[in-house]
């Protein structure tokens, strides 16, 4: 669960030019300050399926991914959980503080049946998304107009859109030896600190919502092949043919979205463990309650993330409460009662 709150700040003065060795860019005003909070919780241990190893050789972990994963999970939050299950996320400030990139991924649990840990794929996907976004600009690289053409060519970094980030990250997973197989949904969002423009790329049934004032400005629609089967990025085991029917979707199939945010807009990114258990109007109610708290904006978004995860956990084990998953199942001619257990 990620919550981002862009707030407008007053610009102080004109452009300032910084001339450093091979770093020829300007420091443009940043009218928007982006506050980000994150919270998470895995499935209850007693409800988590056990992985039975079926592949002959153990695949060694990528130490860089493992170290980054452990550091990411140390984020300060109030909800008492250090386990994220099959989901993962990233939050990354982009080059020269040009914006913030963040995303969520939900590893497809069906891989447990063939001895594959679904969390490995989603963690690697978010690691590579973080790796590419940290060296890229949220918008066009800020070039000193006083420089000549040859000097401008030395500007480091490039503009990276969410769909490009998703494609690069997926390529990184395909080359990653520590990931033998797996699948994941993905939602990547960039917010430009200079323009306030939000851009996103979403594949599958993870997603995000934007709240403006007290109403929903945007709710990202899920992508599915059929009910409870989302579009997904996949990596199939090498040298096997038994997975020919597995769903292997392309990053280019991701739905994209762009909007200019306003001061005080709220962006909430989530996996389906949240959207399958919490209705949109309940998200609005939660934000309305948090906004009444006498806290800083940074504390408010973190408090909201914690409260939403806590509420989703309560809803998922309630068999007497109608859930969004139950409603969608009924629309597809299926019977399901109550909340859906998930991360």
CORDA-V246364 format. One record per residue. BURIAL is # if it has 16 or more other ideal C-beta (glycine too) atoms within 10 Angstrom, else .. Layout:
BURIAL
BURIAL
This chain:
#
#
#
#
#
#
#
.
.
.
.
.
.
.
.
.
.
.
.
.
.
.
.
#
#
#
.
#
#
#
#
#
.
#
#
#
#
#
#
#
#
#
#
.
.
.
.
#
.
.
.
.
.
.
.
.
.
.
.
.
.
#
.
.
#
.
.
#
#
.
.
#
#
.
.
.
#
.
.
.
#
.
.
#
#
#
#
#
#
#
#
#
#
#
#
#
.
#
#
#
#
#
#
#
#
#
#
#
#
#
#
#
.
#
.
#
#
#
#
#
#
#
#
#
#
#
#
#
#
#
#
#
#
.
.
#
#
#
#
.
#
#
.
#
.
.
#
.
.
.
.
.
.
.
#
.
#
.
#
#
#
#
#
#
#
#
#
#
#
#
.
#
#
.
.
#
.
#
#
#
#
#
#
#
#
#
#
#
#
#
#
#
#
#
#
#
#
#
#
#
#
#
#
#
#
#
#
#
#
#
#
.
.
.
.
.
.
#
.
#
.
#
#
#
.
.
.
#
.
#
#
#
#
#
#
#
#
.
.
.
.
.
.
.
.
#
#
.
#
.
#
.
.
#
#
.
#
.
#
.
#
.
.
.
#
#
#
#
#
#
#
#
#
#
#
#
#
#
.
.
.
.
#
#
.
#
#
.
.
#
.
.
.
.
.
.
#
.
.
#
#
#
#
#
#
#
#
#
#
#
#
#
#
.
#
#
.
.
.
.
.
.
#
#
#
#
.
#
#
.
.
.
.
.
.
#
.
#
#
#
.
#
#
